[in-house]
Amino acid sequence: MEDTDDNEHSLGQILESSLVLPSDSNSTFTKQPVNETSRQSLELLGPDSLKTNGEPVYKDYSAPTGSYGKHGEPQSKINEFFTELRSGIEISKLLGSEAKELSSSQPPRYSREDIVALRDTPAIFQLWNLNYKELIASEFPQLFVGNVIDLANEEEEDNSNFFLRPYQEEIVKRSLAGENDIILLPTGTGKTLVAIKVIIQHIQNRLKNGQKVKVIFFVPRTDLATQQLKQIKKFIPSEWRGKCMKITGDENMSAHMVKFYMRDTENLVIVVTPAIVSNYFKTSREASLFDFSLLVFDEFHHATKKHDYNWLIKRYVQALNGGDPELHDDSLPQMMGMTATIGIGRSKSPDSAREFILSQCAKFNLRAAPSQVSSLDGFLNLPAEEFIVVDKRLDRVSQFIEHNLMSAIEARILSKIENNERLRSSLLGDNKQLEFPETRTNQVYLQMVVATQTALVEISHIPDIQLDTQYCKVALEHLKGYYWCLYLDNLLTCKYAVKYLLQWKHEPHLKGVREIWDMFEGNLETIIQLQEFEDQQNSNVKVESLKTRLEQQLSHQEDSKVIIFVQMRIVAEYLATLLNSMSPKFKANKFISTGRSNWDTSMNAQQRIDIRAKFEGNRYNILVATSVLEEGIDIQACNMVVRYMYVKDMIAKIQSRGRARKVGAILLTILDDKLKEQERTNDVKEKFMYDALQEVRDMSPEVFSKEIYRHSLLMKTSDDEDEPWSTPEDPGEAVRVCCQLCNASLGLLADVRVFMESHHPVLDASISDRVMVHRKPPKTMYDGITSVGFLLCSNRSQSENKNPCGARVGVLTQLTKDYKFAMWSIRGIVVSSDAFTMQPSNYKSIKELYIIKPLYIEDIDEAGQQFQFRAR
């Protein structure tokens, strides 16, 4: 559904009219209530405290409760609520002398740890033996009741008889009745346990009725698959635990095995990443949604745009609207989504926010608005919010790099392009000129550098421009590196910016142009001297503000746990190291994703599990994390969450806030003026979401049903994916795959197939006439496919001594145990026709022009018998 900007209450208008910045640009900002139903206005510390560069802006932000569309009291009021004893059995009589210690402390000690510490007392033992209904009816403070239930569940020998908290019982009713639903519960309130309750009853009912059972539990990341499978096996009946499994990219399972488990009737529950199932549908003609009985989507808010969640849900919508008269109501699987926030997509007005939420509801053909609890008062601790607004850092290191290095490299790139007419016209076209942005520290500059690099790669095969193209590509790589150096200098200290530069000596690709490399080496000593001076004389106010606030928190509460969110993996690594050097109170470590980048810092799944255990076991009290920790991963509630120069979108803010769940917790944001504007936008969008949800909830059943039907029709005719700039054509026999080095023809593009979305086997038995095989030990790639050798171009026509070309043009793969197929390496080939030649950056760029047919699992045997690679 396209978002509209023409509503009279547009995002821009609301930002302009209701969130007013003071005229003094150096002062902090305050949030004004948008209307009567908005969140309460912020309690300011007073005009004298409104300072930049280190002072908190405001406190006691009354964040929304878990009840969407309703706005709660300030944290101080909630704390008062905790200390009030309600009617029913009096806690003082039940707990005796221990009650005074529990209820008189500030904040009140109703945590799991406090309850466990008093477990052996007769009073607690008496409480433990109350049955579930008596415990609920006693009207103890709800946080206390919830923690007792959780601890009792953990100690049951048969965990499948677990209890839900009262609000969980309320929210799960529709799903237990077999309806499709989207369950909205804040982070840390037990969404997974709700899903497991639904799974258990779903399996029991279908087995009892002799119906098929196959539950697919989707998670967006591999880490979550391991965590959720562990939880499912913990609470599911013991006789079913051997019938629960997970399939992710880490298992490296072949397409045939994925198909086997998807259709196998023995396995009751499979936890998967969505790409596994979407690839299954794209590689098997027999794949069908009717093979599944329940689909659970964890972190459902990902079901937008090109995410695999959305692709799979569209399959469901197509089947739902297919009009097949033979389909019965129970033919399609039950659908269940779980998320802390449903989001509003790209919406910029209240009306478009409502339309987005209705479109999400239509994806599951809901009969009513998404389920949410009427109140979470007493069960959910809400963090106070603090903001520290800081200025951009200006120091001698960054100024020297900008004015002495980056400007000089830019001039050399522009000179190369202007002095080579063919390069200029190929890169820029007619009447265009390359211009670098004046500000070198924002993302616009980086995007321009990367876009120019990509464009140069695509034209680098053109004669007469290769040398200048290579020069410009290396020079741009240096500019990109200096950009990240300035980025680190602004966030940390000059020492870490220089540390990043020193790693360049181990990067051969940066040494490809002597002139540019000499410029770096010749100025490195000066940069180091400037760094030493700056770090001694001028501290970074961002770092000092963070240090001061952490020291205050740990002095106030020694056992505090803190998560600091940052944007980049390298920042997480460097900041954790920096904090450890600043105070013996700080015991910090990074928590980052798996992956590789120019700075080669990453963390695998097992390392993240170990770090989590040490964080919960008090080895570390600070985790510096990227977005990998924002959602899903089960981690101990924190006393403070810091967003350090990292303001993303509304969903990220809500997820981060959900990590600060302890009583008296704080969500601290350190930000500059640009991020301040993004934060204001996020707050307005959050209000849009709550108000739109309330509007959807207030619809009559008839109106809601009509809206869902309207949006289901829109989904049949619309597509979230970007439209291709041209319609792909059949390559036929006119388009060839050629060696990138010698331009010899290797085969036809029409013989290439796509398998499991990311593999491209070649169905051409004669290919061995044009390539040589360099054998190597078998190496498993992914999706169960093994590479067994390199393919080298064997063309001799352009060699004076008739030696073969020898360029690496592909890989020989063992697609199945019986058949080997060639696959072209994208960096070793060009795609050529009589009209033009292109060096593709990836297969996606080829598919935009030409149709590449799929290879299905069911066709591999026939294709292998005819076209498998036969070495000469």
Salt bridges, closest charged atoms under 4 A:
GLU8 OE2 - HIS9 NE2 3.47
GLU101 OE2 - ARG109 NH1 2.52
ASP114 OD1 - ARG109 NE 3.00
ASP150 OD2 - ARG112 NH1 3.72
ASP150 OD2 - ARG165 NH2 2.72
GLU154 OE2 - ARG112 NH2 2.50
GLU155 OE1 - ARG119 NH2 3.01
GLU179 OE1 - ARG174 NE 3.55
ASP181 OD1 - ARG174 NH2 3.21
ASP223 OD2 - ARG608 NE 2.43
GLU251 OE2 - LYS246 NZ 2.50
GLU286 OE1 - LYS259 NZ 3.07
ASP291 OD2 - ARG263 NH1 3.00
GLU299 OE1 - HIS301 ND1 3.79
ASP351 OD1 - ARG354 NH1 3.05
GLU355 OE2 - ARG354 NH2 3.74
GLU355 OE1 - ARG710 NH2 3.04
GLU355 OE1 - HIS711 NE2 3.23
GLU385 OE2 - LYS653 NZ 3.64
GLU385 OE2 - ARG657 NH1 3.73
GLU386 OE1 - ARG549 NE 2.81
ASP395 OD2 - ARG393 NE 3.69
GLU402 OE1 - ARG440 NH1 3.52
GLU410 OE2 - ARG440 NE 2.91
GLU421 OE2 - ARG424 NH2 3.07
ASP464 OD2 - ARG422 NH1 3.34
ASP468 OD1 - LYS416 NZ 3.81
GLU477 OE1 - LYS480 NZ 3.57
GLU477 OE2 - HIS509 NE2 3.71
ASP489 OD1 - ARG393 NH1 3.66
GLU507 OE1 - HIS509 ND1 3.56
GLU515 OE2 - ARG412 NE 3.02
ASP518 OD1 - ARG514 NH2 2.84
GLU521 OE1 - ARG514 NH2 3.71
GLU534 OE2 - ARG396 NH1 2.89
GLU551 OE2 - LYS547 NZ 3.15
GLU573 OE1 - LYS590 NZ 3.35
ASP600 OD1 - ARG596 NH1 3.34
GLU631 OE2 - ARG221 NH1 3.90
GLU631 OE1 - HIS301 NE2 2.72
GLU631 OE2 - HIS302 NE2 2.43
ASP673 OD1 - LYS676 NZ 3.14
GLU677 OE1 - ARG680 NH2 2.79
GLU679 OE2 - ARG643 NH2 2.80
GLU679 OE2 - LYS653 NZ 2.78
ASP683 OD2 - LYS31 NZ 2.19
ASP683 OD1 - LYS653 NZ 2.68
GLU686 OE1 - ARG39 NH2 3.59
GLU686 OE2 - ARG657 NH2 2.55
ASP691 OD2 - LYS687 NZ 1.97
GLU695 OE2 - ARG354 NH1 3.15
GLU707 OE1 - ARG710 NH2 2.46
ASP719 OD1 - LYS314 NZ 2.94
ASP722 OD2 - LYS306 NZ 3.78
GLU757 OE1 - LYS282 NZ 3.32
ASP764 OD2 - ARG770 NH2 2.85
ASP769 OD1 - ARG872 NE 2.79
ASP783 OD2 - HIS759 NE2 2.90
GLU858 OE2 - LYS259 NZ 2.97
ASP859 OD2 - ARG285 NH1 2.83
